[in-house]
């Protein structure tokens, strides 16, 4: 047995476990969580390297302070003591895997690569031996088949991926050989131990990566692996011949405290296996249910199981994200957004080209083309000709929690999931006389009666409206209950019903304001919401004003358009700047994103929110919408009113209120100072259909 990476003792160990259902939270008591306080970092790369507990660090430090450990190659008392402790740790490791020194010898190596090198250099190659390895394997495993000491007559066999799951039929024929397989890396499919037992009997077999995911608590079966390479020698004398130079004895000594930490904080390895499997299952089931607003799936998952059986699935979830139009999201973009959310995960191919090729459905020609295009392992070329070169991997450890799962899902849904786009009034589909029903009917005014915009206060974008038709309410929400020390209610609501004004007496305070130079008639929504707004924005005297139904504000026609609603009148207009509808093309957003200097900092959804459109379409090419004069969405017809001229409003991040130089700087530079992006449209009332639905086709009429 080659013991490769000693810090992986704290990783999750998918083994044979109890079949009872457990609560995820039951394995994360306060004593466990208190040992892993990493300043709100969500760490989800336990397959690469797991975390260490504070109690473990304290125990190692105390051990080194209380004892003197000398170089094991010396003969001093401290050196002999170090040697004895290391030997005892070897016993502990073998005991951990339900085995003993009579059956296995344990060798410490510097890495999995070094372990493979030992096998390649010490196997007694006869020239007729067979070398078998699974296609899903580390790149380092190729070193065995390219070792200089191996006769070129040795047969090299690559096991197809589908055979790795077919472990029912023994195939050992008695001839010597080496079988190299990967226990748990890319998609975390287990069961390789049984395959190894069928492939090998009384011969040299080696598994690598996290060796703690290899042996389980089951008793040895009749057809089990029998590795006797180091038999016939006294324990720890023969293995020492394979351990080059001085062992990293201080690191090895820390293993004892790693085992102790597992026992003290988690109990059994079986509990850890159930815990990590449950977390992976929860993430898998949530990801597979994510869809964009048009019904298109948002995630493609790479797995050989359905995450229902812990015997065949470990604590890893591997996936890529998809845009609403079916295009892949590059894993570097996902990684950058994860870093912004303090989520640590891994992306790429994870040193496993075989698994990458299989799950990403890449042909050998695709791999060659990617290489010729400049892609190498570890670079940031995540998409080549629209095809992914790698994926995103989330892996759990025993200290992971359900909150970690929720955090990943929150990042994905916030940054990459496209929802119905209706500015400030989500989920409204009916078209009213001024555009989308309830869209842009309210405004906030200052004590001077002037409308307050995000140009004066960027925190306005943090107020989130929610139309509740069943309750006939518009509800406003603001993040955080305490605003500069002032406690406010989390939500305030006003009625959607229009107040009555009759017989010269009014139930509401009528008022007059201005929007884009137009005088607007409206009514005050009351003191409660006014005080809530003042507390939230820390501004005195704010009022919420709703446009009156009788207000006569109309669309400002572009000089180049002959705008008519079909009735000879200009279409009525809400409190929007110029037209009823502002349309933006996703392809134009993608083009703009590519032009930005720091494009990774701006997701498509972030840019789309900055333009505050209420119609988002998926075109075939950038800026084709600039040529549209008349379009039809479903059964509803719209007429163009010209292009939208942009201002510094698009530089406000609608999720944070932060001001940036982009994208206005790039828009101006790209169009010779003409800061135009998006098209204005108005509804032509020539049909009797007054509803519009997400996912309907856009027909260009003219």
Secondary structure, 3 states (H helix, E strand, C coil): CEECCHHHHHCCCCCCCCCCCCCHHHHCCHHHHCCCCCCCCEECECCCCCCCCHHHHHHHHHHHHHCCCCCCCCCCHHHHHHHHHHHHHHHHHHHHCCCCCCCCCCEECCCHHHHHHHHHHHCCCCCCCEEEEECCCCHHHHHHHCCCCCCCCCEEEEECHHHHHCCCCCCCCCCCEEEEEECCCCCCECCHHHHHHHHCCCCEEEEECCHHHCCCCCCCCCCCCCCCCCCCCCCCCCHHHHCCCCCCHHHHHHHHHHHHHHHHHCCCHHHHHHHHHHHHHHHHHHHHCCECCCCCECEEECCCCCCCCCCCECCEEEEEEECCCCCEECHHHHHHHHHHCCEECEEECCCCHHHHHHHCCCCHHHHHHHHHCCCCCCCCCCEECCEECCEEEEECCCCCCHHHHHHHHHHHHHHHCCCCCCCCCCCCCEEECCEECCCCCEEEECCCCCECCCCCCHHHHHEEEEEEHHHCEEEEEECCCEECCEECCCEEEEECCCCCEECCEECCCEEEEEECCEEEEEEECCHHHHHHHHHHHCCCCCEEEEECCCCCCECCCCCCCCCCCCCCCCCECCCCCCCCEEEEEHHHHHHHHHHCCCHHHCCHHHHHHHHCCCEEECCCCCCHHHHCCEEEECCEEEEEEEEEECCHHHHECCCCCCECCCCHHHHHHHCCCCCEEEEEEEEECCCCCCECCCCCCEEECC
